[in-house]
Amino acid sequence: MSFAGSAKSRLAAAAGVPLSALVALSLILSACGLFSDPPPFCPQVSIMSQAKKATFYHPGPGRDLTDVVFDVQIGDIAYECSYDFDDVGNSVTVGVNVLFLAERGPAAEQNWMEVPYFVAVTNPNRNILAKKLFTLDMAFEGNGVRAQAVEELVQTIPFPVGVNGAAYKIFIGLQLTAKQLEDLRRERGG
């Protein structure tokens, strides 16, 4: 006999109810709808690894540590969703909190920065349905060199009846310039 089985037997015996009666009662209650179906899964929300962090340099050709104005990265995300089902079409609304982290570099001349980022939605075939650009203003307090901010986003994704809403995906990333992409490729050796 397993430990879990003996714990159930002691519980039923202590309550004066046979274990078989408890099992039958739980089956009846579940058939009556007391225990509802679990909610559908949310669409996956992820940070694009190639667009997770970026370095902003002072204008000019220099790319060493003394030329860094700001380093910024997407630190983490948290999300939840709710579904709306009807006969015409369905939708899922996803609420996302995005944590941005930034460091001011030696070449910074101001205590704030604008962080360009994007949110893209793909369908089950991984085709981009929508992409929107945003700008987050981040401020550094006093002489502080680090800052963080949480951006709250809401994305509603309509989808046809018979399609799984969890098959859609949301990607978040920093909107990189051509030069930042070039620097990233060079760092990765590609």
C-alpha positions in Angstrom: 0.0 0.0 0.0 1.3 3.4 -0.9 1.7 6.3 1.5 -0.9 8.4 -0.3 -3.4 5.5 -0.2 -3.0 5.0 3.5 -3.4 8.7 4.2 -6.7 8.7 2.3 -7.9 5.6 4.2 -7.0 7.2 7.6 -8.8 10.4 6.5 -12.0 8.6 5.5 -11.9 6.4 8.6 -11.4 9.4 10.8 -14.4 11.1 9.2 -16.5 8.0 9.6 -17.1 7.8 5.8 -15.9 4.8 3.8 -13.3 5.7 1.1 -15.6 4.3 -1.7 -18.3 6.7 -0.7 -15.9 9.7 -1.0 -14.8 8.5 -4.4 -18.4 8.2 -5.6 -19.3 11.6 -4.2 -16.4 13.2 -6.0 -17.4 11.6 -9.3 -21.0 12.8 -8.9 -19.9 16.3 -8.1 -17.5 16.5 -11.0 -20.4 15.3 -13.3 -22.6 18.1 -12.0 -20.1 20.7 -13.1 -18.8 21.7 -9.7 -15.3 21.2 -11.0 -15.2 23.2 -14.3 -12.9 22.6 -17.2 -9.5 24.2 -16.9 -9.1 27.5 -18.8 -7.5 27.4 -22.2 -3.8 28.0 -22.4 -2.6 31.5 -23.2 -0.7 32.3 -26.4 3.0 32.2 -25.7 4.6 35.5 -25.1 8.4 35.6 -25.5 11.3 38.0 -25.8 13.2 37.7 -29.1 16.7 36.6 -28.1 18.3 38.7 -30.9 16.4 41.8 -29.7 16.7 41.4 -25.9 19.5 43.9 -25.3 21.1 46.8 -27.1 23.9 49.3 -26.6 23.5 52.9 -27.6 26.8 54.6 -28.5 27.9 58.2 -28.7 27.7 59.4 -32.4 30.8 58.5 -34.3 32.9 55.5 -35.2 34.0 54.7 -31.6 32.7 51.4 -30.1 34.7 51.0 -26.9 33.5 51.3 -23.3 34.0 55.1 -23.2 31.6 55.6 -26.1 28.7 53.9 -24.4 25.7 56.2 -23.7 23.2 53.6 -22.5 22.9 49.8 -22.3 19.3 48.6 -22.2 17.7 45.1 -22.0 14.4 43.5 -21.5 14.8 41.8 -18.2 11.6 39.7 -17.9 8.0 39.4 -18.9 4.8 38.3 -17.1 1.5 37.7 -18.7 -2.1 36.4 -18.4 -5.0 36.1 -20.7 -8.7 35.9 -21.0 -10.8 34.4 -23.8 -14.0 35.7 -25.4 -15.9 32.9 -27.4 -18.9 33.5 -29.6 -20.4 32.1 -32.8 -19.0 34.8 -35.1 -15.4 34.6 -33.9 -13.3 34.3 -30.9 -10.6 36.5 -29.3 -8.0 36.3 -26.6 -6.8 39.3 -24.7 -3.3 39.1 -23.3 -2.1 41.4 -20.6 1.7 41.7 -20.5 4.1 43.4 -18.1 7.6 44.0 -19.6 10.5 44.8 -17.3 13.1 47.1 -18.9 16.6 47.5 -17.3 19.0 50.3 -18.3 22.5 51.5 -17.4 23.9 54.9 -18.1 27.4 54.7 -19.7 30.4 57.1 -19.5 29.3 59.0 -22.7 25.8 59.8 -21.4 25.1 63.5 -21.3 21.5 63.3 -20.0 19.7 61.4 -17.2 16.9 59.9 -19.5 16.6 57.8 -22.6 14.0 56.7 -25.1 13.8 53.0 -25.5 12.3 51.9 -28.8 10.7 48.4 -28.7 8.1 46.4 -30.7 5.4 43.9 -30.2 4.6 41.4 -33.0 1.8 38.8 -33.2 2.1 35.7 -35.4 -0.6 33.3 -36.4 -0.3 29.5 -36.0 1.7 29.3 -39.3 4.3 31.8 -37.8 3.2 34.6 -40.3 3.4 38.1 -38.7 -0.2 39.4 -38.4 0.8 42.7 -36.8 3.8 44.6 -35.5 3.6 47.8 -33.6 6.5 50.1 -32.4 6.5 51.7 -29.0 8.8 54.1 -27.2 9.4 53.9 -23.4 10.9 57.0 -21.6 13.3 55.9 -18.9 14.7 58.3 -16.3 17.8 57.9 -14.1 17.3 59.4 -10.7 20.0 62.0 -9.6 23.4 60.6 -10.4 22.1 57.0 -10.6 23.5 54.8 -13.3 20.8 52.2 -13.3 17.1 52.5 -14.0 14.2 50.1 -14.5 10.6 50.5 -15.7 7.7 48.2 -16.2 5.6 48.7 -19.3 2.0 47.3 -19.2 0.6 46.2 -22.6 -2.7 44.7 -23.7 -3.0 42.8 -26.9 -6.3 41.4 -28.3 -6.0 38.7 -30.9 -9.1 37.7 -32.9 -9.2 34.2 -34.2 -11.8 32.1 -36.1 -14.0 29.5 -34.6 -12.3 26.1 -34.6 -8.8 27.5 -34.3 -6.8 27.2 -31.0 -6.0 30.7 -29.7 -3.0 29.3 -27.9 -1.4 28.7 -31.3 -0.8 32.4 -31.7 2.4 33.9 -30.4 3.5 37.4 -29.2 7.1 38.5 -29.6 8.6 41.5 -27.8 12.0 43.0 -28.5 14.0 46.1 -28.7 13.8 47.9 -32.0 17.4 47.8 -33.2 19.0 50.2 -35.7 20.9 48.8 -38.7 24.2 49.7 -36.9 23.0 47.9 -33.7 22.2 44.8 -35.7 25.6 44.9 -37.4 27.3 45.2 -34.0 25.2 42.3 -32.7 26.2 40.1 -35.6 29.8 41.0 -35.2 29.6 40.1 -31.5 28.1 36.7 -32.3 30.6 36.0 -35.0 28.1 36.0 -37.8 
